[in-house]
């Protein structure tokens, strides 16, 4: 089951053990954190935005391999992406990238990061609209 | 009832792997979130034993724990 494990695939374990873009950004343009009280998983993301483009993104948190690998993968995908594009990332995009057959019980682990992104990205839009008024 | 964790393996991952060995255990806050915060742990796995538990079941638990350690080594 080890190396060819269909669920704990090598790249998922690698992202879990060596998370990319892990840490905080000083004075981020957007910061948002989501916590799942049922399982104790926590994922937060800090964004630096310039001209509607995600210049830098870092995540922090703790949780299972799936939740943390999903966050790490997401930060790699987001760098250099426009906020507009980022808002369009769907549940299926996230699951496709993980590429594993995930059980309903573990779905929330995989999608916690997406929730952070969605609330974070739309939260900023709200503020901009307020400033326009 | 034995709550435990293994360094470097989140209890949910442990439970997923033990499931493959036909061992069910509870993982997460186990309805004891204040205690988890007090202990400063994200989650714990929890194995329960009863009079009806067989030696074979315990062997499967041990095999599953070794399997998990191998996957996350």
N, CA and C atoms of all chains as a GROMACS GRO file, in nm:
protein
  618
    1UNK      N    1   0.080  -0.121   0.000
    1UNK     CA    2   0.000   0.000   0.000
    1UNK      C    3   0.084   0.127   0.000
    2UNK      N    4   0.211   0.121   0.034
    2UNK     CA    5   0.287   0.244   0.062
    2UNK      C    6   0.307   0.337  -0.058
    3UNK      N    7   0.401   0.306  -0.144
    3UNK     CA    8   0.442   0.402  -0.247
    3UNK      C    9   0.332   0.426  -0.351
    4UNK      N   10   0.256   0.321  -0.382
    4UNK     CA   11   0.153   0.334  -0.484
    4UNK      C   12   0.016   0.356  -0.422
    5UNK      N   13   0.015   0.402  -0.297
    5UNK     CA   14  -0.110   0.425  -0.225
    5UNK      C   15  -0.199   0.521  -0.305
    6UNK      N   16  -0.324   0.478  -0.331
    6UNK     CA   17  -0.413   0.556  -0.416
    6UNK      C   18  -0.471   0.678  -0.346
    7UNK      N   19  -0.472   0.676  -0.215
    7UNK     CA   20  -0.528   0.789  -0.141
    7UNK      C   21  -0.417   0.881  -0.090
    8UNK      N   22  -0.324   0.822  -0.016
    8UNK     CA   23  -0.210   0.902   0.032
    8UNK      C   24  -0.101   0.898  -0.072
    9UNK      N   25  -0.131   0.962  -0.187
    9UNK     CA   26  -0.036   0.961  -0.297
    9UNK      C   27   0.087   1.043  -0.260
   10UNK      N   28   0.195   1.010  -0.328
   10UNK     CA   29   0.324   1.068  -0.292
   10UNK      C   30   0.322   1.222  -0.289
   11UNK      N   31   0.258   1.282  -0.389
   11UNK     CA   32   0.263   1.429  -0.392
   11UNK      C   33   0.179   1.490  -0.280
   12UNK      N   34   0.075   1.419  -0.237
   12UNK     CA   35  -0.006   1.469  -0.125
   12UNK      C   36   0.074   1.463   0.004
   13UNK      N   37   0.143   1.351   0.025
   13UNK     CA   38   0.226   1.337   0.145
   13UNK      C   39   0.341   1.439   0.141
   14UNK      N   40   0.392   1.464   0.022
   14UNK     CA   41   0.501   1.561   0.008
   14UNK      C   42   0.454   1.702   0.046
   15UNK      N   43   0.335   1.738  -0.002
   15UNK     CA   44   0.281   1.870   0.032
   15UNK      C   45   0.248   1.881   0.181
   16UNK      N   46   0.211   1.768   0.241
   16UNK     CA   47   0.180   1.765   0.384
   16UNK      C   48   0.307   1.784   0.467
   17UNK      N   49   0.411   1.711   0.427
   17UNK     CA   50   0.535   1.715   0.506
   17UNK      C   51   0.618   1.840   0.476
   18UNK      N   52   0.612   1.886   0.351
   18UNK     CA   53   0.688   2.005   0.311
   18UNK      C   54   0.594   2.107   0.249
   19UNK      N   55   0.509   2.168   0.332
   19UNK     CA   56   0.409   2.260   0.276
   19UNK      C   57   0.474   2.379   0.205
   20UNK      N   58   0.419   2.412   0.087
   20UNK     CA   59   0.469   2.528   0.013
   20UNK      C   60   0.399   2.654   0.064
   21UNK      N   61   0.471   2.764   0.061
   21UNK     CA   62   0.414   2.893   0.100
   21UNK      C   63   0.348   2.890   0.238
   22UNK      N   64   0.414   2.822   0.330
   22UNK     CA   65   0.360   2.814   0.466
   22UNK      C   66   0.412   2.931   0.549
   23UNK      N   67   0.324   3.002   0.615
   23UNK     CA   68   0.364   3.113   0.700
   23UNK      C   69   0.265   3.228   0.692
   24UNK      N   70   0.309   3.344   0.735
   24UNK     CA   71   0.221   3.460   0.735
   24UNK      C   72   0.282   3.571   0.650
   25UNK      N   73   0.196   3.664   0.606
   25UNK     CA   74   0.240   3.784   0.535
   25UNK      C   75   0.217   3.902   0.630
   26UNK      N   76   0.318   3.988   0.642
   26UNK     CA   77   0.302   4.108   0.724
   26UNK      C   78   0.210   4.206   0.652
   27UNK      N   79   0.109   4.253   0.720
   27UNK     CA   80   0.017   4.351   0.662
   27UNK      C   81  -0.048   4.303   0.534
   28UNK      N   82  -0.115   4.189   0.536
   28UNK     CA   83  -0.177   4.135   0.415
   28UNK      C   84  -0.296   4.220   0.368
   29UNK      N   85  -0.326   4.215   0.238
   29UNK     CA   86  -0.443   4.286   0.186
   29UNK      C   87  -0.570   4.210   0.221
   30UNK      N   88  -0.557   4.078   0.223
   30UNK     CA   89  -0.670   3.995   0.265
   30UNK      C   90  -0.616   3.891   0.362
   31UNK      N   91  -0.689   3.866   0.467
   31UNK     CA   92  -0.655   3.752   0.552
   31UNK      C   93  -0.785   3.689   0.599
   32UNK      N   94  -0.789   3.559   0.589
   32UNK     CA   95  -0.909   3.490   0.636
   32UNK      C   96  -0.873   3.351   0.685
   33UNK      N   97  -0.950   3.306   0.785
   33UNK     CA   98  -0.922   3.178   0.849
   33UNK      C   99  -1.053   3.101   0.864
   34UNK      N  100  -1.048   2.973   0.840
   34UNK     CA  101  -1.167   2.889   0.863
   34UNK      C  102  -1.127   2.774   0.953
   35UNK      N  103  -1.220   2.738   1.039
   35UNK     CA  104  -1.193   2.634   1.138
   35UNK      C  105  -1.307   2.534   1.132
   36UNK      N  106  -1.275   2.408   1.131
   36UNK     CA  107  -1.380   2.307   1.137
   36UNK      C  108  -1.385   2.250   1.280
   37UNK      N  109  -1.485   2.292   1.358
   37UNK     CA  110  -1.488   2.252   1.499
   37UNK      C  111  -1.512   2.103   1.519
   38UNK      N  112  -1.563   2.036   1.416
   38UNK     CA  113  -1.590   1.893   1.431
   38UNK      C  114  -1.460   1.813   1.434
   39UNK      N  115  -1.366   1.852   1.349
   39UNK     CA  116  -1.244   1.773   1.340
   39UNK      C  117  -1.121   1.846   1.390
   40UNK      N  118  -1.132   1.979   1.410
   40UNK     CA  119  -1.016   2.054   1.461
   40UNK      C  120  -0.923   2.105   1.353
   41UNK      N  121  -0.960   2.089   1.226
   41UNK     CA  122  -0.874   2.140   1.118
   41UNK      C  123  -0.885   2.292   1.108
   42UNK      N  124  -0.771   2.355   1.086
   42UNK     CA  125  -0.766   2.500   1.072
   42UNK      C  126  -0.683   2.534   0.948
   43UNK      N  127  -0.739   2.622   0.863
   43UNK     CA  128  -0.663   2.674   0.750
   43UNK      C  129  -0.688   2.824   0.742
   44UNK      N  130  -0.580   2.900   0.731
   44UNK     CA  131  -0.590   3.044   0.712
   44UNK      C  132  -0.502   3.086   0.597
   45UNK      N  133  -0.541   3.190   0.526
   45UNK     CA  134  -0.458   3.237   0.416
   45UNK      C  135  -0.443   3.389   0.422
   46UNK      N  136  -0.321   3.435   0.394
   46UNK     CA  137  -0.291   3.578   0.381
   46UNK      C  138  -0.261   3.605   0.235
   47UNK      N  139  -0.313   3.714   0.184
   47UNK     CA  140  -0.290   3.751   0.044
   47UNK      C  141  -0.230   3.891   0.033
   48UNK      N  142  -0.139   3.907  -0.062
   48UNK     CA  143  -0.096   4.041  -0.102
   48UNK      C  144  -0.146   4.060  -0.245
   49UNK      N  145  -0.225   4.165  -0.265
   49UNK     CA  146  -0.290   4.189  -0.394
   49UNK      C  147  -0.236   4.318  -0.457
   50UNK      N  148  -0.204   4.312  -0.585
   50UNK     CA  149  -0.165   4.434  -0.658
   50UNK      C  150  -0.238   4.434  -0.792
   51UNK      N  151  -0.309   4.541  -0.820
   51UNK     CA  152  -0.386   4.554  -0.944
   51UNK      C  153  -0.476   4.433  -0.969
   52UNK      N  154  -0.540   4.386  -0.866
   52UNK     CA  155  -0.632   4.274  -0.881
   52UNK      C  156  -0.566   4.139  -0.903
   53UNK      N  157  -0.433   4.136  -0.887
   53UNK     CA  158  -0.361   4.009  -0.906
   53UNK      C  159  -0.300   3.965  -0.772
   54UNK      N  160  -0.305   3.834  -0.748
   54UNK     CA  161  -0.248   3.780  -0.625
   54UNK      C  162  -0.096   3.772  -0.641
   55UNK      N  163  -0.029   3.867  -0.578
   55UNK     CA  164   0.118   3.872  -0.587
   55UNK      C  165   0.182   3.768  -0.498
   56UNK      N  166   0.125   3.756  -0.377
   56UNK     CA  167   0.182   3.660  -0.283
   56UNK      C  168   0.068   3.602  -0.200
   57UNK      N  169   0.084   3.475  -0.165
   57UNK     CA  170  -0.015   3.410  -0.079
   57UNK      C  171   0.058   3.312   0.012
   58UNK      N  172   0.019   3.313   0.138
   58UNK     CA  173   0.075   3.216   0.234
   58UNK      C  174  -0.038   3.157   0.317
   59UNK      N  175  -0.016   3.033   0.358
   59UNK     CA  176  -0.120   2.972   0.442
   59UNK      C  177  -0.061   2.925   0.575
   60UNK      N  178  -0.149   2.914   0.672
   60UNK     CA  179  -0.109   2.859   0.802
   60UNK      C  180  -0.223   2.771   0.851
   61UNK      N  181  -0.194   2.692   0.949
   61UNK     CA  182  -0.299   2.608   1.005
   61UNK      C  183  -0.246   2.474   1.047
   62UNK      N  184  -0.339   2.389   1.087
   62UNK     CA  185  -0.300   2.254   1.121
   62UNK      C  186  -0.420   2.162   1.096
   63UNK      N  187  -0.388   2.041   1.062
   63UNK     CA  188  -0.496   1.947   1.032
   63UNK      C  189  -0.440   1.825   0.964
   64UNK      N  190  -0.529   1.751   0.901
   64UNK     CA  191  -0.489   1.624   0.841
   64UNK      C  192  -0.415   1.646   0.710
   65UNK      N  193  -0.359   1.539   0.657
   65UNK     CA  194  -0.279   1.546   0.535
   65UNK      C  195  -0.360   1.606   0.420
   66UNK      N  196  -0.487   1.569   0.411
   66UNK     CA  197  -0.567   1.615   0.299
   66UNK      C  198  -0.593   1.766   0.308
   67UNK      N  199  -0.627   1.814   0.427
   67UNK     CA  200  -0.656   1.957   0.441
   67UNK      C  201  -0.531   2.042   0.418
   68UNK      N  202  -0.419   1.998   0.469
   68UNK     CA  203  -0.296   2.077   0.458
   68UNK      C  204  -0.236   2.068   0.317
   69UNK      N  205  -0.244   1.950   0.256
   69UNK     CA  206  -0.193   1.936   0.120
   69UNK      C  207  -0.279   2.019   0.023
   70UNK      N  208  -0.409   2.018   0.048
   70UNK     CA  209  -0.501   2.094  -0.035
   70UNK      C  210  -0.469   2.243  -0.027
   71UNK      N  211  -0.436   2.292   0.093
   71UNK     CA  212  -0.400   2.433   0.111
   71UNK      C  213  -0.268   2.464   0.041
   72UNK      N  214  -0.172   2.376   0.056
   72UNK     CA  215  -0.041   2.396  -0.006
   72UNK      C  216  -0.052   2.401  -0.158
   73UNK      N  217  -0.127   2.307  -0.214
   73UNK     CA  218  -0.149   2.303  -0.360
   73UNK      C  219  -0.219   2.430  -0.407
   74UNK      N  220  -0.315   2.476  -0.326
   74UNK     CA  221  -0.391   2.594  -0.364
   74UNK      C  222  -0.302   2.717  -0.372
   75UNK      N  223  -0.209   2.733  -0.278
   75UNK     CA  224  -0.121   2.851  -0.281
   75UNK      C  225  -0.037   2.850  -0.408
   76UNK      N  226   0.006   2.733  -0.452
   76UNK     CA  227   0.086   2.725  -0.575
   76UNK      C  228   0.002   2.768  -0.695
   77UNK      N  229  -0.124   2.725  -0.695
   77UNK     CA  230  -0.213   2.758  -0.805
   77UNK      C  231  -0.244   2.908  -0.809
   78UNK      N  232  -0.256   2.970  -0.690
   78UNK     CA  233  -0.304   3.108  -0.682
   78UNK      C  234  -0.203   3.215  -0.716
   79UNK      N  235  -0.076   3.185  -0.695
   79UNK     CA  236   0.026   3.289  -0.717
   79UNK      C  237   0.024   3.339  -0.861
   80UNK      N  238   0.006   3.470  -0.877
   80UNK     CA  239   0.006   3.530  -1.010
   80UNK      C  240  -0.131   3.529  -1.076
   81UNK      N  241  -0.227   3.470  -1.009
   81UNK     CA  242  -0.363   3.462  -1.066
   81UNK      C  243  -0.441   3.588  -1.028
   82UNK      N  244  -0.531   3.630  -1.116
   82UNK     CA  245  -0.613   3.746  -1.080
   82UNK      C  246  -0.718   3.701  -0.978
   83UNK      N  247  -0.762   3.797  -0.899
   83UNK     CA  248  -0.862   3.768  -0.797
   83UNK      C  249  -0.990   3.717  -0.864
   84UNK      N  250  -1.016   3.774  -0.983
   84UNK     CA  251  -1.134   3.736  -1.059
   84UNK      C  252  -1.130   3.587  -1.094
   85UNK      N  253  -1.014   3.544  -1.145
   85UNK     CA  254  -0.996   3.402  -1.178
   85UNK      C  255  -1.007   3.315  -1.053
   86UNK      N  256  -0.945   3.364  -0.946
   86UNK     CA  257  -0.943   3.287  -0.821
   86UNK      C  258  -1.084   3.262  -0.769
   87UNK      N  259  -1.171   3.361  -0.790
   87UNK     CA  260  -1.310   3.346  -0.744
   87UNK      C  261  -1.383   3.235  -0.820
   88UNK      N  262  -1.334   3.208  -0.941
   88UNK     CA  263  -1.402   3.107  -1.024
   88UNK      C  264  -1.356   2.964  -0.996
   89UNK      N  265  -1.254   2.948  -0.912
   89UNK     CA  266  -1.208   2.812  -0.881
   89UNK      C  267  -1.322   2.736  -0.813
   90UNK      N  268  -1.350   2.618  -0.866
   90UNK     CA  269  -1.465   2.543  -0.816
   90UNK      C  270  -1.421   2.424  -0.731
   91UNK      N  271  -1.520   2.367  -0.669
   91UNK     CA  272  -1.502   2.246  -0.590
   91UNK      C  273  -1.439   2.136  -0.677
   92UNK      N  274  -1.489   2.123  -0.800
   92UNK     CA  275  -1.436   2.019  -0.889
   92UNK      C  276  -1.289   2.044  -0.925
   93UNK      N  277  -1.253   2.173  -0.941
   93UNK     CA  278  -1.113   2.206  -0.970
   93UNK      C  279  -1.022   2.154  -0.858
   94UNK      N  280  -1.067   2.176  -0.735
   94UNK     CA  281  -0.986   2.135  -0.619
   94UNK      C  282  -0.975   1.983  -0.615
   95UNK      N  283  -1.088   1.915  -0.635
   95UNK     CA  284  -1.088   1.769  -0.628
   95UNK      C  285  -1.009   1.707  -0.743
   96UNK      N  286  -1.018   1.770  -0.861
   96UNK     CA  287  -0.941   1.722  -0.976
   96UNK      C  288  -0.791   1.731  -0.948
   97UNK      N  289  -0.752   1.841  -0.887
   97UNK     CA  290  -0.610   1.860  -0.859
   97UNK      C  291  -0.560   1.756  -0.758
   98UNK      N  292  -0.642   1.727  -0.659
   98UNK     CA  293  -0.603   1.625  -0.561
   98UNK      C  294  -0.601   1.488  -0.628
   99UNK      N  295  -0.695   1.469  -0.720
   99UNK     CA  296  -0.697   1.347  -0.799
   99UNK      C  297  -0.720   1.220  -0.721
  100UNK      N  298  -0.791   1.228  -0.610
  100UNK     CA  299  -0.815   1.106  -0.533
  100UNK      C  300  -0.965   1.086  -0.513
  101UNK      N  301  -0.999   0.963  -0.492
  101UNK     CA  302  -1.138   0.927  -0.467
  101UNK      C  303  -1.165   0.954  -0.319
  102UNK      N  304  -1.238   1.060  -0.294
  102UNK     CA  305  -1.251   1.104  -0.154
  102UNK      C  306  -1.389   1.069  -0.098
  103UNK      N  307  -1.389   1.020   0.026
  103UNK     CA  308  -1.516   0.981   0.087
  103UNK      C  309  -1.589   1.105   0.139
  104UNK      N  310  -1.722   1.096   0.153
  104UNK     CA  311  -1.798   1.212   0.200
  104UNK      C  312  -1.743   1.268   0.331
  105UNK      N  313  -1.698   1.178   0.419
  105UNK     CA  314  -1.648   1.223   0.549
  105UNK      C  315  -1.522   1.307   0.537
  106UNK      N  316  -1.444   1.281   0.431
  106UNK     CA  317  -1.318   1.353   0.416
  106UNK      C  318  -1.328   1.471   0.320
  107UNK      N  319  -1.445   1.488   0.259
  107UNK     CA  320  -1.463   1.595   0.161
  107UNK      C  321  -1.437   1.732   0.223
  108UNK      N  322  -1.483   1.750   0.345
  108UNK     CA  323  -1.466   1.880   0.412
  108UNK      C  324  -1.319   1.912   0.434
  109UNK      N  325  -1.235   1.810   0.449
  109UNK     CA  326  -1.091   1.833   0.465
  109UNK      C  327  -1.036   1.895   0.338
  110UNK      N  328  -1.078   1.838   0.225
  110UNK     CA  329  -1.027   1.882   0.095
  110UNK      C  330  -1.076   2.022   0.060
  111UNK      N  331  -1.196   2.056   0.107
  111UNK     CA  332  -1.260   2.181   0.062
  111UNK      C  333  -1.250   2.296   0.161
  112UNK      N  334  -1.184   2.275   0.274
  112UNK     CA  335  -1.171   2.381   0.374
  112UNK      C  336  -1.097   2.501   0.317
  113UNK      N  337  -0.990   2.474   0.242
  113UNK     CA  338  -0.912   2.581   0.180
  113UNK      C  339  -0.994   2.662   0.081
  114UNK      N  340  -1.078   2.594   0.005
  114UNK     CA  341  -1.162   2.662  -0.094
  114UNK      C  342  -1.255   2.762  -0.022
  115UNK      N  343  -1.305   2.720   0.093
  115UNK     CA  344  -1.393   2.808   0.171
  115UNK      C  345  -1.316   2.932   0.216
  116UNK      N  346  -1.191   2.912   0.260
  116UNK     CA  347  -1.108   3.026   0.300
  116UNK      C  348  -1.091   3.122   0.183
  117UNK      N  349  -1.061   3.064   0.067
  117UNK     CA  350  -1.041   3.147  -0.053
  117UNK      C  351  -1.168   3.224  -0.090
  118UNK      N  352  -1.279   3.153  -0.094
  118UNK     CA  353  -1.405   3.216  -0.136
  118UNK      C  354  -1.444   3.330  -0.043
  119UNK      N  355  -1.444   3.303   0.088
  119UNK     CA  356  -1.485   3.407   0.183
  119UNK      C  357  -1.384   3.522   0.179
  120UNK      N  358  -1.256   3.488   0.171
  120UNK     CA  359  -1.151   3.590   0.166
  120UNK      C  360  -1.163   3.676   0.042
  121UNK      N  361  -1.174   3.614  -0.075
  121UNK     CA  362  -1.176   3.687  -0.202
  121UNK      C  363  -1.302   3.772  -0.218
  122UNK      N  364  -1.414   3.719  -0.176
  122UNK     CA  365  -1.538   3.796  -0.188
  122UNK      C  366  -1.548   3.902  -0.081
  123UNK      N  367  -1.485   3.879   0.034
  123UNK     CA  368  -1.482   3.978   0.142
  123UNK      C  369  -1.418   4.107   0.095
  124UNK      N  370  -1.306   4.093   0.020
  124UNK     CA  371  -1.235   4.212  -0.027
  124UNK      C  372  -1.322   4.288  -0.127
  125UNK      N  373  -1.392   4.213  -0.213
  125UNK     CA  374  -1.479   4.278  -0.311
  125UNK      C  375  -1.580   4.365  -0.241
  126UNK      N  376  -1.633   4.317  -0.132
  126UNK     CA  377  -1.730   4.393  -0.054
  126UNK      C  378  -1.672   4.526  -0.007
  127UNK      N  379  -1.547   4.520   0.043
  127UNK     CA  380  -1.484   4.643   0.092
  127UNK      C  381  -1.464   4.743  -0.020
  128UNK      N  382  -1.420   4.692  -0.137
  128UNK     CA  383  -1.396   4.782  -0.250
  128UNK      C  384  -1.523   4.855  -0.290
  129UNK      N  385  -1.632   4.781  -0.291
  129UNK     CA  386  -1.760   4.841  -0.329
  129UNK      C  387  -1.800   4.951  -0.231
  130UNK      N  388  -1.771   4.923  -0.104
  130UNK     CA  389  -1.805   5.024  -0.002
  130UNK      C  390  -1.724   5.151  -0.025
  131UNK      N  391  -1.594   5.132  -0.062
  131UNK     CA  392  -1.508   5.249  -0.084
  131UNK      C  393  -1.556   5.332  -0.203
  132UNK      N  394  -1.612   5.265  -0.304
  132UNK     CA  395  -1.659   5.334  -0.424
  132UNK      C  396  -1.775   5.429  -0.394
  133UNK      N  397  -1.851   5.390  -0.296
  133UNK     CA  398  -1.973   5.467  -0.270
  133UNK      C  399  -1.947   5.609  -0.219
  134UNK      N  400  -1.103   0.262   2.708
  134UNK     CA  401  -1.105   0.364   2.603
  134UNK      C  402  -0.969   0.433   2.603
  135UNK      N  403  -0.903   0.432   2.488
  135UNK     CA  404  -0.766   0.485   2.482
  135UNK      C  405  -0.755   0.596   2.377
  136UNK      N  406  -0.756   0.723   2.420
  136UNK     CA  407  -0.730   0.830   2.325
  136UNK      C  408  -0.578   0.843   2.303
  137UNK      N  409  -0.539   0.865   2.179
  137UNK     CA  410  -0.394   0.873   2.152
  137UNK      C  411  -0.370   0.948   2.022
  138UNK      N  412  -0.247   0.987   2.003
  138UNK     CA  413  -0.207   1.036   1.871
  138UNK      C  414  -0.065   0.990   1.840
  139UNK      N  415  -0.031   0.994   1.714
  139UNK     CA  416   0.103   0.955   1.670
  139UNK      C  417   0.164   1.077   1.603
  140UNK      N  418   0.283   1.113   1.645
  140UNK     CA  419   0.347   1.233   1.593
  140UNK      C  420   0.357   1.228   1.440
  141UNK      N  421   0.312   1.335   1.377
  141UNK     CA  422   0.326   1.345   1.232
  141UNK      C  423   0.212   1.283   1.153
  142UNK      N  424   0.118   1.221   1.223
  142UNK     CA  425   0.002   1.163   1.154
  142UNK      C  426  -0.125   1.217   1.219
  143UNK      N  427  -0.203   1.289   1.143
  143UNK     CA  428  -0.327   1.343   1.198
  143UNK      C  429  -0.425   1.228   1.224
  144UNK      N  430  -0.498   1.233   1.337
  144UNK     CA  431  -0.592   1.126   1.370
  144UNK      C  432  -0.690   1.089   1.258
  145UNK      N  433  -0.730   1.186   1.176
  145UNK     CA  434  -0.821   1.152   1.067
  145UNK      C  435  -0.753   1.067   0.961
  146UNK      N  436  -0.626   1.096   0.938
  146UNK     CA  437  -0.551   1.013   0.843
  146UNK      C  438  -0.533   0.873   0.900
  147UNK      N  439  -0.507   0.870   1.030
  147UNK     CA  440  -0.490   0.741   1.098
  147UNK      C  441  -0.619   0.659   1.086
  148UNK      N  442  -0.733   0.723   1.110
  148UNK     CA  443  -0.861   0.653   1.104
  148UNK      C  444  -0.889   0.601   0.963
  149UNK      N  445  -0.853   0.681   0.862
  149UNK     CA  446  -0.874   0.638   0.723
  149UNK      C  447  -0.792   0.514   0.692
  150UNK      N  448  -0.668   0.512   0.741
  150UNK     CA  449  -0.582   0.396   0.715
  150UNK      C  450  -0.628   0.274   0.795
  151UNK      N  451  -0.668   0.295   0.920
  151UNK     CA  452  -0.715   0.182   1.002
  151UNK      C  453  -0.844   0.122   0.946
  152UNK      N  454  -0.923   0.206   0.883
  152UNK     CA  455  -1.046   0.160   0.820
  152UNK      C  456  -1.016   0.050   0.716
  153UNK      N  457  -0.906   0.067   0.647
  153UNK     CA  458  -0.866  -0.033   0.547
  153UNK      C  459  -0.833  -0.167   0.612
  154UNK      N  460  -0.800  -0.164   0.741
  154UNK     CA  461  -0.771  -0.288   0.814
  154UNK      C  462  -0.895  -0.335   0.890
  155UNK      N  463  -1.010  -0.280   0.851
  155UNK     CA  464  -1.136  -0.312   0.918
  155UNK      C  465  -1.133  -0.283   1.068
  156UNK      N  466  -1.069  -0.174   1.102
  156UNK     CA  467  -1.069  -0.128   1.240
  156UNK      C  468  -1.136   0.009   1.242
  157UNK      N  469  -1.241   0.021   1.324
  157UNK     CA  470  -1.309   0.150   1.336
  157UNK      C  471  -1.263   0.217   1.464
  158UNK      N  472  -1.222   0.342   1.452
  158UNK     CA  473  -1.204   0.419   1.574
  158UNK      C  474  -1.248   0.561   1.549
  159UNK      N  475  -1.271   0.631   1.658
  159UNK     CA  476  -1.319   0.766   1.644
  159UNK      C  477  -1.198   0.860   1.638
  160UNK      N  478  -1.212   0.966   1.561
  160UNK     CA  479  -1.102   1.061   1.548
  160UNK      C  480  -1.156   1.202   1.540
  161UNK      N  481  -1.082   1.295   1.596
  161UNK     CA  482  -1.123   1.435   1.592
  161UNK      C  483  -1.134   1.490   1.733
  162UNK      N  484  -1.232   1.577   1.753
  162UNK     CA  485  -1.251   1.635   1.885
  162UNK      C  486  -1.325   1.540   1.979
  163UNK      N  487  -1.387   1.439   1.921
  163UNK     CA  488  -1.459   1.338   2.001
  163UNK      C  489  -1.557   1.401   2.100
  164UNK      N  490  -1.624   1.506   2.056
  164UNK     CA  491  -1.720   1.578   2.142
  164UNK      C  492  -1.655   1.630   2.270
  165UNK      N  493  -1.526   1.659   2.264
  165UNK     CA  494  -1.457   1.710   2.383
  165UNK      C  495  -1.367   1.827   2.344
  166UNK      N  496  -1.423   1.919   2.265
  166UNK     CA  497  -1.344   2.031   2.214
  166UNK      C  498  -1.274   2.113   2.324
  167UNK      N  499  -1.343   2.145   2.435
  167UNK     CA  500  -1.272   2.223   2.539
  167UNK      C  501  -1.148   2.150   2.592
  168UNK      N  502  -1.160   2.019   2.607
  168UNK     CA  503  -1.045   1.941   2.657
  168UNK      C  504  -0.931   1.941   2.555
  169UNK      N  505  -0.966   1.928   2.426
  169UNK     CA  506  -0.864   1.928   2.321
  169UNK      C  507  -0.788   2.060   2.322
  170UNK      N  508  -0.862   2.170   2.343
  170UNK     CA  509  -0.796   2.300   2.349
  170UNK      C  510  -0.707   2.310   2.471
  171UNK      N  511  -0.756   2.257   2.582
  171UNK     CA  512  -0.678   2.258   2.707
  171UNK      C  513  -0.549   2.179   2.689
  172UNK      N  514  -0.559   2.066   2.618
  172UNK     CA  515  -0.441   1.981   2.596
  172UNK      C  516  -0.355   2.034   2.480
  173UNK      N  517  -0.409   2.135   2.410
  173UNK     CA  518  -0.342   2.193   2.293
  173UNK      C  519  -0.310   2.088   2.186
  174UNK      N  520  -0.409   2.006   2.156
  174UNK     CA  521  -0.395   1.912   2.044
  174UNK      C  522  -0.506   1.943   1.943
  175UNK      N  523  -0.476   1.924   1.814
  175UNK     CA  524  -0.573   1.952   1.709
  175UNK      C  525  -0.685   1.848   1.714
  176UNK      N  526  -0.649   1.725   1.745
  176UNK     CA  527  -0.745   1.614   1.746
  176UNK      C  528  -0.675   1.493   1.807
  177UNK      N  529  -0.757   1.395   1.844
  177UNK     CA  530  -0.700   1.269   1.894
  177UNK      C  531  -0.776   1.153   1.830
  178UNK      N  532  -0.707   1.040   1.819
  178UNK     CA  533  -0.773   0.916   1.780
  178UNK      C  534  -0.816   0.847   1.909
  179UNK      N  535  -0.919   0.764   1.900
  179UNK     CA  536  -0.966   0.700   2.022
  179UNK      C  537  -1.007   0.556   1.995
  180UNK      N  538  -0.935   0.464   2.054
  180UNK     CA  539  -0.965   0.322   2.037
  180UNK      C  540  -1.042   0.273   2.160
  181UNK      N  541  -1.143   0.193   2.138
  181UNK     CA  542  -1.221   0.138   2.249
  181UNK      C  543  -1.215  -0.014   2.248
  182UNK      N  544  -1.210  -0.071   2.364
  182UNK     CA  545  -1.206  -0.217   2.378
  182UNK      C  546  -1.323  -0.261   2.465
  183UNK      N  547  -1.368  -0.382   2.439
  183UNK     CA  548  -1.477  -0.437   2.522
  183UNK      C  549  -1.456  -0.587   2.538
  184UNK      N  550  -1.541  -0.650   2.619
  184UNK     CA  551  -1.529  -0.794   2.643
  184UNK      C  552  -1.533  -0.872   2.512
  185UNK      N  553  -1.608  -0.819   2.416
  185UNK     CA  554  -1.625  -0.890   2.289
  185UNK      C  555  -1.508  -0.868   2.193
  186UNK      N  556  -1.415  -0.780   2.227
  186UNK     CA  557  -1.301  -0.754   2.138
  186UNK      C  558  -1.212  -0.878   2.131
  187UNK      N  559  -1.177  -0.916   2.009
  187UNK     CA  560  -1.094  -1.037   1.994
  187UNK      C  561  -0.946  -1.001   1.977
  188UNK      N  562  -0.862  -1.099   1.996
  188UNK     CA  563  -0.719  -1.080   1.977
  188UNK      C  564  -0.690  -1.041   1.832
  189UNK      N  565  -0.765  -1.102   1.742
  189UNK     CA  566  -0.746  -1.073   1.599
  189UNK      C  567  -0.773  -0.924   1.571
  190UNK      N  568  -0.873  -0.870   1.635
  190UNK     CA  569  -0.905  -0.728   1.614
  190UNK      C  570  -0.793  -0.638   1.665
  191UNK      N  571  -0.736  -0.677   1.778
  191UNK     CA  572  -0.625  -0.597   1.833
  191UNK      C  573  -0.502  -0.609   1.743
  192UNK      N  574  -0.480  -0.730   1.689
  192UNK     CA  575  -0.369  -0.748   1.595
  192UNK      C  576  -0.388  -0.660   1.472
  193UNK      N  577  -0.514  -0.648   1.425
  193UNK     CA  578  -0.540  -0.564   1.308
  193UNK      C  579  -0.515  -0.416   1.340
  194UNK      N  580  -0.550  -0.377   1.463
  194UNK     CA  581  -0.522  -0.239   1.506
  194UNK      C  582  -0.372  -0.213   1.502
  195UNK      N  583  -0.295  -0.305   1.557
  195UNK     CA  584  -0.149  -0.287   1.562
  195UNK      C  585  -0.091  -0.285   1.420
  196UNK      N  586  -0.140  -0.376   1.336
  196UNK     CA  587  -0.092  -0.380   1.196
  196UNK      C  588  -0.125  -0.248   1.126
  197UNK      N  589  -0.242  -0.196   1.153
  197UNK     CA  590  -0.285  -0.070   1.090
  197UNK      C  591  -0.199   0.047   1.136
  198UNK      N  592  -0.162   0.046   1.264
  198UNK     CA  593  -0.077   0.154   1.316
  198UNK      C  594   0.060   0.150   1.249
  199UNK      N  595   0.112   0.028   1.231
  199UNK     CA  596   0.242   0.014   1.162
  199UNK      C  597   0.230   0.059   1.017
  200UNK      N  598   0.117   0.024   0.956
  200UNK     CA  599   0.094   0.062   0.816
  200UNK      C  600   0.092   0.215   0.803
  201UNK      N  601   0.024   0.281   0.898
  201UNK     CA  602   0.014   0.427   0.896
  201UNK      C  603   0.152   0.490   0.911
  202UNK      N  604   0.231   0.434   1.002
  202UNK     CA  605   0.365   0.488   1.024
  202UNK      C  606   0.451   0.471   0.898
  203UNK      N  607   0.427   0.360   0.827
  203UNK     CA  608   0.505   0.336   0.705
  203UNK      C  609   0.466   0.438   0.596
  204UNK      N  610   0.334   0.459   0.581
  204UNK     CA  611   0.287   0.552   0.478
  204UNK      C  612   0.336   0.695   0.506
  205UNK      N  613   0.337   0.732   0.634
  205UNK     CA  614   0.376   0.870   0.668
  205UNK      C  615   0.522   0.884   0.707
  206UNK      N  616   0.599   0.776   0.690
  206UNK     CA  617   0.741   0.779   0.730
  206UNK      C  618   0.816   0.890   0.659
   0.00000   0.00000   0.00000
